[in-house]
Amino acid sequence: MTRAALKPGEIGEPSIRVVDGGYQVRVRFRRHDGELSRTSATGRTKTLAAS
């Protein structure tokens, strides 16, 4: 199953995984110039990683 194409300014569904005793949240998004980018954040809890 393929991922839906993101329109400029849209954010995809976040993925959460356990890393080194904490959590990592990764998400992809389409910038306003049309480029597809990814970013991630980590935290001790899912809530901290997602905020």
mmCIF entry with sequence, helices, sheets and N, C-alpha, C, O atoms, coordinates in Angstrom:
data_MODEL
# 
_entry.id   MODEL 
# 
_entity.id                         1 
_entity.type                       polymer 
_entity.pdbx_number_of_molecules   1 
# 
_entity_poly.entity_id                      1 
_entity_poly.type                           'polypeptide(L)' 
_entity_poly.nstd_linkage                   no 
_entity_poly.nstd_monomer                   no 
_entity_poly.pdbx_seq_one_letter_code       MTRAALKPGEIGEPSIRVVDGGYQVRVRFRRHDGELSRTSATGRTKTLAAS 
_entity_poly.pdbx_seq_one_letter_code_can   MTRAALKPGEIGEPSIRVVDGGYQVRVRFRRHDGELSRTSATGRTKTLAAS 
_entity_poly.pdbx_strand_id                 A 
# 
loop_
_entity_poly_seq.entity_id 
_entity_poly_seq.num 
_entity_poly_seq.mon_id 
_entity_poly_seq.hetero 
1 1  MET n 
1 2  THR n 
1 3  ARG n 
1 4  ALA n 
1 5  ALA n 
1 6  LEU n 
1 7  LYS n 
1 8  PRO n 
1 9  GLY n 
1 10 GLU n 
1 11 ILE n 
1 12 GLY n 
1 13 GLU n 
1 14 PRO n 
1 15 SER n 
1 16 ILE n 
1 17 ARG n 
1 18 VAL n 
1 19 VAL n 
1 20 ASP n 
1 21 GLY n 
1 22 GLY n 
1 23 TYR n 
1 24 GLN n 
1 25 VAL n 
1 26 ARG n 
1 27 VAL n 
1 28 ARG n 
1 29 PHE n 
1 30 ARG n 
1 31 ARG n 
1 32 HIS n 
1 33 ASP n 
1 34 GLY n 
1 35 GLU n 
1 36 LEU n 
1 37 SER n 
1 38 ARG n 
1 39 THR n 
1 40 SER n 
1 41 ALA n 
1 42 THR n 
1 43 GLY n 
1 44 ARG n 
1 45 THR n 
1 46 LYS n 
1 47 THR n 
1 48 LEU n 
1 49 ALA n 
1 50 ALA n 
1 51 SER n 
# 
_struct_asym.id          A 
_struct_asym.entity_id   1 
# 
_struct_conf.conf_type_id            HELX_P 
_struct_conf.id                      HELX_P1 
_struct_conf.pdbx_PDB_helix_id       AA1 
_struct_conf.beg_label_comp_id       LYS 
_struct_conf.beg_label_asym_id       A 
_struct_conf.beg_label_seq_id        46 
_struct_conf.pdbx_beg_PDB_ins_code   ? 
_struct_conf.end_label_comp_id       ALA 
_struct_conf.end_label_asym_id       A 
_struct_conf.end_label_seq_id        50 
_struct_conf.pdbx_end_PDB_ins_code   ? 
_struct_conf.beg_auth_comp_id        LYS 
_struct_conf.beg_auth_asym_id        A 
_struct_conf.beg_auth_seq_id         46 
_struct_conf.end_auth_comp_id        ALA 
_struct_conf.end_auth_asym_id        A 
_struct_conf.end_auth_seq_id         50 
_struct_conf.pdbx_PDB_helix_class    1 
_struct_conf.details                 ? 
_struct_conf.pdbx_PDB_helix_length   5 
# 
_struct_conf_type.id          HELX_P 
_struct_conf_type.criteria    ? 
_struct_conf_type.reference   ? 
# 
_struct_sheet.id               AA1 
_struct_sheet.type             ? 
_struct_sheet.number_strands   3 
_struct_sheet.details          ? 
# 
loop_
_struct_sheet_order.sheet_id 
_struct_sheet_order.range_id_1 
_struct_sheet_order.range_id_2 
_struct_sheet_order.offset 
_struct_sheet_order.sense 
AA1 1 2 ? anti-parallel 
AA1 2 3 ? anti-parallel 
# 
loop_
_struct_sheet_range.sheet_id 
_struct_sheet_range.id 
_struct_sheet_range.beg_label_comp_id 
_struct_sheet_range.beg_label_asym_id 
_struct_sheet_range.beg_label_seq_id 
_struct_sheet_range.pdbx_beg_PDB_ins_code 
_struct_sheet_range.end_label_comp_id 
_struct_sheet_range.end_label_asym_id 
_struct_sheet_range.end_label_seq_id 
_struct_sheet_range.pdbx_end_PDB_ins_code 
_struct_sheet_range.beg_auth_comp_id 
_struct_sheet_range.beg_auth_asym_id 
_struct_sheet_range.beg_auth_seq_id 
_struct_sheet_range.end_auth_comp_id 
_struct_sheet_range.end_auth_asym_id 
_struct_sheet_range.end_auth_seq_id 
AA1 1 SER A 15 ? VAL A 19 ? SER A 15 VAL A 19 
AA1 2 GLY A 22 ? ARG A 30 ? GLY A 22 ARG A 30 
AA1 3 LEU A 36 ? GLY A 43 ? LEU A 36 GLY A 43 
# 
loop_
_atom_site.group_PDB 
_atom_site.id 
_atom_site.type_symbol 
_atom_site.label_atom_id 
_atom_site.label_alt_id 
_atom_site.label_comp_id 
_atom_site.label_asym_id 
_atom_site.label_entity_id 
_atom_site.label_seq_id 
_atom_site.pdbx_PDB_ins_code 
_atom_site.Cartn_x 
_atom_site.Cartn_y 
_atom_site.Cartn_z 
_atom_site.occupancy 
_atom_site.B_iso_or_equiv 
_atom_site.pdbx_formal_charge 
_atom_site.auth_seq_id 
_atom_site.auth_comp_id 
_atom_site.auth_asym_id 
_atom_site.auth_atom_id 
_atom_site.pdbx_PDB_model_num 
ATOM 1   N N  . MET A 1 1  ? 0.849  -1.174 0.000  1.00 0.00 ? 1  MET A N  1 
ATOM 2   C CA . MET A 1 1  ? 0.000  0.000  0.000  1.00 0.00 ? 1  MET A CA 1 
ATOM 3   C C  . MET A 1 1  ? 0.891  1.232  0.000  1.00 0.00 ? 1  MET A C  1 
ATOM 4   O O  . MET A 1 1  ? 1.818  1.337  0.804  1.00 0.00 ? 1  MET A O  1 
ATOM 5   N N  . THR A 1 2  ? 0.612  2.153  -0.893 1.00 0.00 ? 2  THR A N  1 
ATOM 6   C CA . THR A 1 2  ? 1.412  3.367  -0.993 1.00 0.00 ? 2  THR A CA 1 
ATOM 7   C C  . THR A 1 2  ? 0.862  4.462  -0.092 1.00 0.00 ? 2  THR A C  1 
ATOM 8   O O  . THR A 1 2  ? -0.303 4.445  0.306  1.00 0.00 ? 2  THR A O  1 
ATOM 9   N N  . ARG A 1 3  ? 1.713  5.392  0.209  1.00 0.00 ? 3  ARG A N  1 
ATOM 10  C CA . ARG A 1 3  ? 1.291  6.542  1.011  1.00 0.00 ? 3  ARG A CA 1 
ATOM 11  C C  . ARG A 1 3  ? 0.631  7.569  0.114  1.00 0.00 ? 3  ARG A C  1 
ATOM 12  O O  . ARG A 1 3  ? 0.988  7.712  -1.056 1.00 0.00 ? 3  ARG A O  1 
ATOM 13  N N  . ALA A 1 4  ? -0.322 8.274  0.666  1.00 0.00 ? 4  ALA A N  1 
ATOM 14  C CA . ALA A 1 4  ? -1.008 9.316  -0.100 1.00 0.00 ? 4  ALA A CA 1 
ATOM 15  C C  . ALA A 1 4  ? -0.049 10.474 -0.363 1.00 0.00 ? 4  ALA A C  1 
ATOM 16  O O  . ALA A 1 4  ? 0.769  10.827 0.486  1.00 0.00 ? 4  ALA A O  1 
ATOM 17  N N  . ALA A 1 5  ? -0.165 11.053 -1.545 1.00 0.00 ? 5  ALA A N  1 
ATOM 18  C CA . ALA A 1 5  ? 0.657  12.212 -1.876 1.00 0.00 ? 5  ALA A CA 1 
ATOM 19  C C  . ALA A 1 5  ? 0.226  13.392 -1.014 1.00 0.00 ? 5  ALA A C  1 
ATOM 20  O O  . ALA A 1 5  ? -0.964 13.652 -0.836 1.00 0.00 ? 5  ALA A O  1 
ATOM 21  N N  . LEU A 1 6  ? 1.211  14.094 -0.488 1.00 0.00 ? 6  LEU A N  1 
ATOM 22  C CA . LEU A 1 6  ? 0.919  15.255 0.347  1.00 0.00 ? 6  LEU A CA 1 
ATOM 23  C C  . LEU A 1 6  ? 0.908  16.509 -0.510 1.00 0.00 ? 6  LEU A C  1 
ATOM 24  O O  . LEU A 1 6  ? 1.755  16.681 -1.386 1.00 0.00 ? 6  LEU A O  1 
ATOM 25  N N  . LYS A 1 7  ? -0.041 17.368 -0.256 1.00 0.00 ? 7  LYS A N  1 
ATOM 26  C CA . LYS A 1 7  ? -0.098 18.664 -0.929 1.00 0.00 ? 7  LYS A CA 1 
ATOM 27  C C  . LYS A 1 7  ? 0.817  19.633 -0.196 1.00 0.00 ? 7  LYS A C  1 
ATOM 28  O O  . LYS A 1 7  ? 1.105  19.413 0.981  1.00 0.00 ? 7  LYS A O  1 
ATOM 29  N N  . PRO A 1 8  ? 1.287  20.695 -0.842 1.00 0.00 ? 8  PRO A N  1 
ATOM 30  C CA . PRO A 1 8  ? 2.135  21.659 -0.151 1.00 0.00 ? 8  PRO A CA 1 
ATOM 31  C C  . PRO A 1 8  ? 1.495  22.158 1.147  1.00 0.00 ? 8  PRO A C  1 
ATOM 32  O O  . PRO A 1 8  ? 0.340  22.582 1.164  1.00 0.00 ? 8  PRO A O  1 
ATOM 33  N N  . GLY A 1 9  ? 2.271  22.098 2.228  1.00 0.00 ? 9  GLY A N  1 
ATOM 34  C CA . GLY A 1 9  ? 1.796  22.525 3.538  1.00 0.00 ? 9  GLY A CA 1 
ATOM 35  C C  . GLY A 1 9  ? 1.174  21.422 4.370  1.00 0.00 ? 9  GLY A C  1 
ATOM 36  O O  . GLY A 1 9  ? 0.861  21.645 5.540  1.00 0.00 ? 9  GLY A O  1 
ATOM 37  N N  . GLU A 1 10 ? 0.983  20.223 3.799  1.00 0.00 ? 10 GLU A N  1 
ATOM 38  C CA . GLU A 1 10 ? 0.369  19.115 4.535  1.00 0.00 ? 10 GLU A CA 1 
ATOM 39  C C  . GLU A 1 10 ? 1.410  18.316 5.306  1.00 0.00 ? 10 GLU A C  1 
ATOM 40  O O  . GLU A 1 10 ? 2.577  18.244 4.922  1.00 0.00 ? 10 GLU A O  1 
ATOM 41  N N  . ILE A 1 11 ? 0.954  17.712 6.413  1.00 0.00 ? 11 ILE A N  1 
ATOM 42  C CA . ILE A 1 11 ? 1.789  16.877 7.270  1.00 0.00 ? 11 ILE A CA 1 
ATOM 43  C C  . ILE A 1 11 ? 1.225  15.472 7.250  1.00 0.00 ? 11 ILE A C  1 
ATOM 44  O O  . ILE A 1 11 ? 0.012  15.293 7.355  1.00 0.00 ? 11 ILE A O  1 
ATOM 45  N N  . GLY A 1 12 ? 2.088  14.466 7.118  1.00 0.00 ? 12 GLY A N  1 
ATOM 46  C CA . GLY A 1 12 ? 1.665  13.069 7.097  1.00 0.00 ? 12 GLY A CA 1 
ATOM 47  C C  . GLY A 1 12 ? 1.415  12.533 8.499  1.00 0.00 ? 12 GLY A C  1 
ATOM 48  O O  . GLY A 1 12 ? 1.525  13.260 9.486  1.00 0.00 ? 12 GLY A O  1 
ATOM 49  N N  . GLU A 1 13 ? 1.076  11.248 8.571  1.00 0.00 ? 13 GLU A N  1 
ATOM 50  C CA . GLU A 1 13 ? 0.831  10.579 9.844  1.00 0.00 ? 13 GLU A CA 1 
ATOM 51  C C  . GLU A 1 13 ? 2.152  10.335 10.570 1.00 0.00 ? 13 GLU A C  1 
ATOM 52  O O  . GLU A 1 13 ? 3.111  9.873  9.952  1.00 0.00 ? 13 GLU A O  1 
ATOM 53  N N  . PRO A 1 14 ? 2.222  10.634 11.861 1.00 0.00 ? 14 PRO A N  1 
ATOM 54  C CA . PRO A 1 14 ? 3.458  10.386 12.606 1.00 0.00 ? 14 PRO A CA 1 
ATOM 55  C C  . PRO A 1 14 ? 3.659  8.897  12.888 1.00 0.00 ? 14 PRO A C  1 
ATOM 56  O O  . PRO A 1 14 ? 2.696  8.150  13.060 1.00 0.00 ? 14 PRO A O  1 
ATOM 57  N N  . SER A 1 15 ? 4.915  8.481  12.931 1.00 0.00 ? 15 SER A N  1 
ATOM 58  C CA . SER A 1 15 ? 5.236  7.112  13.349 1.00 0.00 ? 15 SER A CA 1 
ATOM 59  C C  . SER A 1 15 ? 6.026  7.221  14.656 1.00 0.00 ? 15 SER A C  1 
ATOM 60  O O  . SER A 1 15 ? 6.885  8.090  14.804 1.00 0.00 ? 15 SER A O  1 
ATOM 61  N N  . ILE A 1 16 ? 5.721  6.331  15.594 1.00 0.00 ? 16 ILE A N  1 
ATOM 62  C CA . ILE A 1 16 ? 6.343  6.359  16.915 1.00 0.00 ? 16 ILE A CA 1 
ATOM 63  C C  . ILE A 1 16 ? 7.063  5.041  17.132 1.00 0.00 ? 16 ILE A C  1 
ATOM 64  O O  . ILE A 1 16 ? 6.519  3.975  16.847 1.00 0.00 ? 16 ILE A O  1 
ATOM 65  N N  . ARG A 1 17 ? 8.299  5.115  17.642 1.00 0.00 ? 17 ARG A N  1 
ATOM 66  C CA . ARG A 1 17 ? 9.039  3.899  17.960 1.00 0.00 ? 17 ARG A CA 1 
ATOM 67  C C  . ARG A 1 17 ? 9.864  4.116  19.223 1.00 0.00 ? 17 ARG A C  1 
ATOM 68  O O  . ARG A 1 17 ? 10.181 5.248  19.589 1.00 0.00 ? 17 ARG A O  1 
ATOM 69  N N  . VAL A 1 18 ? 10.204 3.010  19.882 1.00 0.00 ? 18 VAL A N  1 
ATOM 70  C CA . VAL A 1 18 ? 11.011 3.051  21.100 1.00 0.00 ? 18 VAL A CA 1 
ATOM 71  C C  . VAL A 1 18 ? 12.484 3.086  20.704 1.00 0.00 ? 18 VAL A C  1 
ATOM 72  O O  . VAL A 1 18 ? 12.936 2.275  19.897 1.00 0.00 ? 18 VAL A O  1 
ATOM 73  N N  . VAL A 1 19 ? 13.230 4.034  21.280 1.00 0.00 ? 19 VAL A N  1 
ATOM 74  C CA . VAL A 1 19 ? 14.649 4.194  20.980 1.00 0.00 ? 19 VAL A CA 1 
ATOM 75  C C  . VAL A 1 19 ? 15.389 4.508  22.278 1.00 0.00 ? 19 VAL A C  1 
ATOM 76  O O  . VAL A 1 19 ? 15.070 5.495  22.941 1.00 0.00 ? 19 VAL A O  1 
ATOM 77  N N  . ASP A 1 20 ? 16.360 3.697  22.646 1.00 0.00 ? 20 ASP A N  1 
ATOM 78  C CA . ASP A 1 20 ? 17.213 3.945  23.813 1.00 0.00 ? 20 ASP A CA 1 
ATOM 79  C C  . ASP A 1 20 ? 16.414 4.276  25.077 1.00 0.00 ? 20 ASP A C  1 
ATOM 80  O O  . ASP A 1 20 ? 16.764 5.215  25.792 1.00 0.00 ? 20 ASP A O  1 
ATOM 81  N N  . GLY A 1 21 ? 15.368 3.537  25.358 1.00 0.00 ? 21 GLY A N  1 
ATOM 82  C CA . GLY A 1 21 ? 14.582 3.749  26.555 1.00 0.00 ? 21 GLY A CA 1 
ATOM 83  C C  . GLY A 1 21 ? 13.613 4.908  26.484 1.00 0.00 ? 21 GLY A C  1 
ATOM 84  O O  . GLY A 1 21 ? 12.902 5.170  27.453 1.00 0.00 ? 21 GLY A O  1 
ATOM 85  N N  . GLY A 1 22 ? 13.564 5.610  25.365 1.00 0.00 ? 22 GLY A N  1 
ATOM 86  C CA . GLY A 1 22 ? 12.629 6.713  25.172 1.00 0.00 ? 22 GLY A CA 1 
ATOM 87  C C  . GLY A 1 22 ? 11.825 6.472  23.909 1.00 0.00 ? 22 GLY A C  1 
ATOM 88  O O  . GLY A 1 22 ? 11.707 5.336  23.449 1.00 0.00 ? 22 GLY A O  1 
ATOM 89  N N  . TYR A 1 23 ? 11.280 7.526  23.355 1.00 0.00 ? 23 TYR A N  1 
ATOM 90  C CA . TYR A 1 23 ? 10.456 7.412  22.154 1.00 0.00 ? 23 TYR A CA 1 
ATOM 91  C C  . TYR A 1 23 ? 10.953 8.376  21.093 1.00 0.00 ? 23 TYR A C  1 
ATOM 92  O O  . TYR A 1 23 ? 11.471 9.451  21.396 1.00 0.00 ? 23 TYR A O  1 
ATOM 93  N N  . GLN A 1 24 ? 10.783 7.970  19.846 1.00 0.00 ? 24 GLN A N  1 
ATOM 94  C CA . GLN A 1 24 ? 11.091 8.826  18.716 1.00 0.00 ? 24 GLN A CA 1 
ATOM 95  C C  . GLN A 1 24 ? 9.841  8.931  17.852 1.00 0.00 ? 24 GLN A C  1 
ATOM 96  O O  . GLN A 1 24 ? 9.209  7.925  17.525 1.00 0.00 ? 24 GLN A O  1 
ATOM 97  N N  . VAL A 1 25 ? 9.497  10.149 17.491 1.00 0.00 ? 25 VAL A N  1 
ATOM 98  C CA . VAL A 1 25 ? 8.368  10.404 16.600 1.00 0.00 ? 25 VAL A CA 1 
ATOM 99  C C  . VAL A 1 25 ? 8.942  10.954 15.302 1.00 0.00 ? 25 VAL A C  1 
ATOM 100 O O  . VAL A 1 25 ? 9.705  11.920 15.303 1.00 0.00 ? 25 VAL A O  1 
ATOM 101 N N  . ARG A 1 26 ? 8.559  10.319 14.190 1.00 0.00 ? 26 ARG A N  1 
ATOM 102 C CA . ARG A 1 26 ? 9.006  10.782 12.875 1.00 0.00 ? 26 ARG A CA 1 
ATOM 103 C C  . ARG A 1 26 ? 7.789  11.132 12.034 1.00 0.00 ? 26 ARG A C  1 
ATOM 104 O O  . ARG A 1 26 ? 6.751  10.474 12.118 1.00 0.00 ? 26 ARG A O  1 
ATOM 105 N N  . VAL A 1 27 ? 7.926  12.171 11.224 1.00 0.00 ? 27 VAL A N  1 
ATOM 106 C CA . VAL A 1 27 ? 6.828  12.599 10.367 1.00 0.00 ? 27 VAL A CA 1 
ATOM 107 C C  . VAL A 1 27 ? 7.412  13.177 9.080  1.00 0.00 ? 27 VAL A C  1 
ATOM 108 O O  . VAL A 1 27 ? 8.494  13.764 9.071  1.00 0.00 ? 27 VAL A O  1 
ATOM 109 N N  . ARG A 1 28 ? 6.675  12.996 8.017  1.00 0.00 ? 28 ARG A N  1 
ATOM 110 C CA . ARG A 1 28 ? 7.072  13.614 6.750  1.00 0.00 ? 28 ARG A CA 1 
ATOM 111 C C  . ARG A 1 28 ? 6.064  14.708 6.413  1.00 0.00 ? 28 ARG A C  1 
ATOM 112 O O  . ARG A 1 28 ? 4.898  14.639 6.801  1.00 0.00 ? 28 ARG A O  1 
ATOM 113 N N  . PHE A 1 29 ? 6.530  15.705 5.691  1.00 0.00 ? 29 PHE A N  1 
ATOM 114 C CA . PHE A 1 29 ? 5.669  16.827 5.330  1.00 0.00 ? 29 PHE A CA 1 
ATOM 115 C C  . PHE A 1 29 ? 6.137  17.420 4.017  1.00 0.00 ? 29 PHE A C  1 
ATOM 116 O O  . PHE A 1 29 ? 7.299  17.282 3.634  1.00 0.00 ? 29 PHE A O  1 
ATOM 117 N N  . ARG A 1 30 ? 5.222  18.078 3.340  1.00 0.00 ? 30 ARG A N  1 
ATOM 118 C CA . ARG A 1 30 ? 5.569  18.733 2.080  1.00 0.00 ? 30 ARG A CA 1 
ATOM 119 C C  . ARG A 1 30 ? 5.674  20.218 2.341  1.00 0.00 ? 30 ARG A C  1 
ATOM 120 O O  . ARG A 1 30 ? 4.715  20.861 2.767  1.00 0.00 ? 30 ARG A O  1 
ATOM 121 N N  . ARG A 1 31 ? 6.863  20.757 2.078  1.00 0.00 ? 31 ARG A N  1 
ATOM 122 C CA . ARG A 1 31 ? 7.095  22.186 2.270  1.00 0.00 ? 31 ARG A CA 1 
ATOM 123 C C  . ARG A 1 31 ? 6.304  22.977 1.234  1.00 0.00 ? 31 ARG A C  1 
ATOM 124 O O  . ARG A 1 31 ? 5.834  22.421 0.242  1.00 0.00 ? 31 ARG A O  1 
ATOM 125 N N  . HIS A 1 32 ? 6.163  24.264 1.471  1.00 0.00 ? 32 HIS A N  1 
ATOM 126 C CA . HIS A 1 32 ? 5.391  25.109 0.558  1.00 0.00 ? 32 HIS A CA 1 
ATOM 127 C C  . HIS A 1 32 ? 6.058  25.258 -0.812 1.00 0.00 ? 32 HIS A C  1 
ATOM 128 O O  . HIS A 1 32 ? 5.397  25.623 -1.785 1.00 0.00 ? 32 HIS A O  1 
ATOM 129 N N  . ASP A 1 33 ? 7.365  24.979 -0.895 1.00 0.00 ? 33 ASP A N  1 
ATOM 130 C CA . ASP A 1 33 ? 8.032  25.024 -2.194 1.00 0.00 ? 33 ASP A CA 1 
ATOM 131 C C  . ASP A 1 33 ? 7.907  23.703 -2.954 1.00 0.00 ? 33 ASP A C  1 
ATOM 132 O O  . ASP A 1 33 ? 8.446  23.567 -4.052 1.00 0.00 ? 33 ASP A O  1 
ATOM 133 N N  . GLY A 1 34 ? 7.184  22.709 -2.364 1.00 0.00 ? 34 GLY A N  1 
ATOM 134 C CA . GLY A 1 34 ? 6.922  21.446 -3.033 1.00 0.00 ? 34 GLY A CA 1 
ATOM 135 C C  . GLY A 1 34 ? 7.855  20.310 -2.666 1.00 0.00 ? 34 GLY A C  1 
ATOM 136 O O  . GLY A 1 34 ? 7.592  19.167 -3.041 1.00 0.00 ? 34 GLY A O  1 
ATOM 137 N N  . GLU A 1 35 ? 8.937  20.578 -1.946 1.00 0.00 ? 35 GLU A N  1 
ATOM 138 C CA . GLU A 1 35 ? 9.886  19.542 -1.556 1.00 0.00 ? 35 GLU A CA 1 
ATOM 139 C C  . GLU A 1 35 ? 9.325  18.701 -0.413 1.00 0.00 ? 35 GLU A C  1 
ATOM 140 O O  . GLU A 1 35 ? 8.680  19.231 0.492  1.00 0.00 ? 35 GLU A O  1 
ATOM 141 N N  . LEU A 1 36 ? 9.569  17.397 -0.455 1.00 0.00 ? 36 LEU A N  1 
ATOM 142 C CA . LEU A 1 36 ? 9.165  16.487 0.604  1.00 0.00 ? 36 LEU A CA 1 
ATOM 143 C C  . LEU A 1 36 ? 10.274 16.433 1.646  1.00 0.00 ? 36 LEU A C  1 
ATOM 144 O O  . LEU A 1 36 ? 11.437 16.231 1.296  1.00 0.00 ? 36 LEU A O  1 
ATOM 145 N N  . SER A 1 37 ? 9.936  16.610 2.913  1.00 0.00 ? 37 SER A N  1 
ATOM 146 C CA . SER A 1 37 ? 10.924 16.620 3.994  1.00 0.00 ? 37 SER A CA 1 
ATOM 147 C C  . SER A 1 37 ? 10.480 15.689 5.106  1.00 0.00 ? 37 SER A C  1 
ATOM 148 O O  . SER A 1 37 ? 9.314  15.302 5.184  1.00 0.00 ? 37 SER A O  1 
ATOM 149 N N  . ARG A 1 38 ? 11.428 15.335 5.967  1.00 0.00 ? 38 ARG A N  1 
ATOM 150 C CA . ARG A 1 38 ? 11.137 14.512 7.141  1.00 0.00 ? 38 ARG A CA 1 
ATOM 151 C C  . ARG A 1 38 ? 11.777 15.182 8.342  1.00 0.00 ? 38 ARG A C  1 
ATOM 152 O O  . ARG A 1 38 ? 12.809 15.843 8.232  1.00 0.00 ? 38 ARG A O  1 
ATOM 153 N N  . THR A 1 39 ? 11.146 14.997 9.485  1.00 0.00 ? 39 THR A N  1 
ATOM 154 C CA . THR A 1 39 ? 11.711 15.488 10.729 1.00 0.00 ? 39 THR A CA 1 
ATOM 155 C C  . THR A 1 39 ? 11.404 14.496 11.831 1.00 0.00 ? 39 THR A C  1 
ATOM 156 O O  . THR A 1 39 ? 10.503 13.668 11.692 1.00 0.00 ? 39 THR A O  1 
ATOM 157 N N  . SER A 1 40 ? 12.151 14.573 12.931 1.00 0.00 ? 40 SER A N  1 
ATOM 158 C CA . SER A 1 40 ? 11.920 13.668 14.047 1.00 0.00 ? 40 SER A CA 1 
ATOM 159 C C  . SER A 1 40 ? 12.195 14.397 15.351 1.00 0.00 ? 40 SER A C  1 
ATOM 160 O O  . SER A 1 40 ? 12.881 15.418 15.384 1.00 0.00 ? 40 SER A O  1 
ATOM 161 N N  . ALA A 1 41 ? 11.641 13.845 16.425 1.00 0.00 ? 41 ALA A N  1 
ATOM 162 C CA . ALA A 1 41 ? 11.856 14.370 17.766 1.00 0.00 ? 41 ALA A CA 1 
ATOM 163 C C  . ALA A 1 41 ? 11.892 13.191 18.723 1.00 0.00 ? 41 ALA A C  1 
ATOM 164 O O  . ALA A 1 41 ? 11.264 12.163 18.470 1.00 0.00 ? 41 ALA A O  1 
ATOM 165 N N  . THR A 1 42 ? 12.628 13.337 19.827 1.00 0.00 ? 42 THR A N  1 
ATOM 166 C CA . THR A 1 42 ? 12.713 12.286 20.818 1.00 0.00 ? 42 THR A CA 1 
ATOM 167 C C  . THR A 1 42 ? 12.305 12.826 22.187 1.00 0.00 ? 42 THR A C  1 
ATOM 168 O O  . THR A 1 42 ? 12.374 14.028 22.442 1.00 0.00 ? 42 THR A O  1 
ATOM 169 N N  . GLY A 1 43 ? 11.882 11.918 23.061 1.00 0.00 ? 43 GLY A N  1 
ATOM 170 C CA . GLY A 1 43 ? 11.507 12.280 24.413 1.00 0.00 ? 43 GLY A CA 1 
ATOM 171 C C  . GLY A 1 43 ? 11.370 11.051 25.288 1.00 0.00 ? 43 GLY A C  1 
ATOM 172 O O  . GLY A 1 43 ? 11.308 9.927  24.789 1.00 0.00 ? 43 GLY A O  1 
ATOM 173 N N  . ARG A 1 44 ? 11.324 11.267 26.605 1.00 0.00 ? 44 ARG A N  1 
ATOM 174 C CA . ARG A 1 44 ? 11.217 10.155 27.540 1.00 0.00 ? 44 ARG A CA 1 
ATOM 175 C C  . ARG A 1 44 ? 9.863  9.459  27.452 1.00 0.00 ? 44 ARG A C  1 
ATOM 176 O O  . ARG A 1 44 ? 9.758  8.269  27.747 1.00 0.00 ? 44 ARG A O  1 
ATOM 177 N N  . THR A 1 45 ? 8.817  10.197 27.044 1.00 0.00 ? 45 THR A N  1 
ATOM 178 C CA . THR A 1 45 ? 7.472  9.633  26.901 1.00 0.00 ? 45 THR A CA 1 
ATOM 179 C C  . THR A 1 45 ? 6.962  9.941  25.503 1.00 0.00 ? 45 THR A C  1 
ATOM 180 O O  . THR A 1 45 ? 7.520  10.786 24.803 1.00 0.00 ? 45 THR A O  1 
ATOM 181 N N  . LYS A 1 46 ? 5.902  9.254  25.098 1.00 0.00 ? 46 LYS A N  1 
ATOM 182 C CA . LYS A 1 46 ? 5.306  9.515  23.790 1.00 0.00 ? 46 LYS A CA 1 
ATOM 183 C C  . LYS A 1 46 ? 4.823  10.956 23.690 1.00 0.00 ? 46 LYS A C  1 
ATOM 184 O O  . LYS A 1 46 ? 4.983  11.606 22.656 1.00 0.00 ? 46 LYS A O  1 
ATOM 185 N N  . THR A 1 47 ? 4.233  11.447 24.773 1.00 0.00 ? 47 THR A N  1 
ATOM 186 C CA . THR A 1 47 ? 3.706  12.811 24.775 1.00 0.00 ? 47 THR A CA 1 
ATOM 187 C C  . THR A 1 47 ? 4.825  13.831 24.613 1.00 0.00 ? 47 THR A C  1 
ATOM 188 O O  . THR A 1 47 ? 4.689  14.781 23.842 1.00 0.00 ? 47 THR A O  1 
ATOM 189 N N  . LEU A 1 48 ? 5.925  13.647 25.327 1.00 0.00 ? 48 LEU A N  1 
ATOM 190 C CA . LEU A 1 48 ? 7.035  14.577 25.211 1.00 0.00 ? 48 LEU A CA 1 
ATOM 191 C C  . LEU A 1 48 ? 7.664  14.540 23.816 1.00 0.00 ? 48 LEU A C  1 
ATOM 192 O O  . LEU A 1 48 ? 8.051  15.578 23.279 1.00 0.00 ? 48 LEU A O  1 
ATOM 193 N N  . ALA A 1 49 ? 7.762  13.358 23.240 1.00 0.00 ? 49 ALA A N  1 
ATOM 194 C CA . ALA A 1 49 ? 8.341  13.242 21.907 1.00 0.00 ? 49 ALA A CA 1 
ATOM 195 C C  . ALA A 1 49 ? 7.437  13.890 20.856 1.00 0.00 ? 49 ALA A C  1 
ATOM 196 O O  . ALA A 1 49 ? 7.932  14.462 19.885 1.00 0.00 ? 49 ALA A O  1 
ATOM 197 N N  . ALA A 1 50 ? 6.136  13.808 21.039 1.00 0.00 ? 50 ALA A N  1 
ATOM 198 C CA . ALA A 1 50 ? 5.196  14.343 20.054 1.00 0.00 ? 50 ALA A CA 1 
ATOM 199 C C  . ALA A 1 50 ? 4.966  15.840 20.184 1.00 0.00 ? 50 ALA A C  1 
ATOM 200 O O  . ALA A 1 50 ? 4.436  16.458 19.260 1.00 0.00 ? 50 ALA A O  1 
ATOM 201 N N  . SER A 1 51 ? 5.348  16.437 21.304 1.00 0.00 ? 51 SER A N  1 
ATOM 202 C CA . SER A 1 51 ? 5.088  17.875 21.470 1.00 0.00 ? 51 SER A CA 1 
ATOM 203 C C  . SER A 1 51 ? 6.211  18.748 20.980 1.00 0.00 ? 51 SER A C  1 
ATOM 204 O O  . SER A 1 51 ? 6.121  19.973 21.061 1.00 0.00 ? 51 SER A O  1 
# 
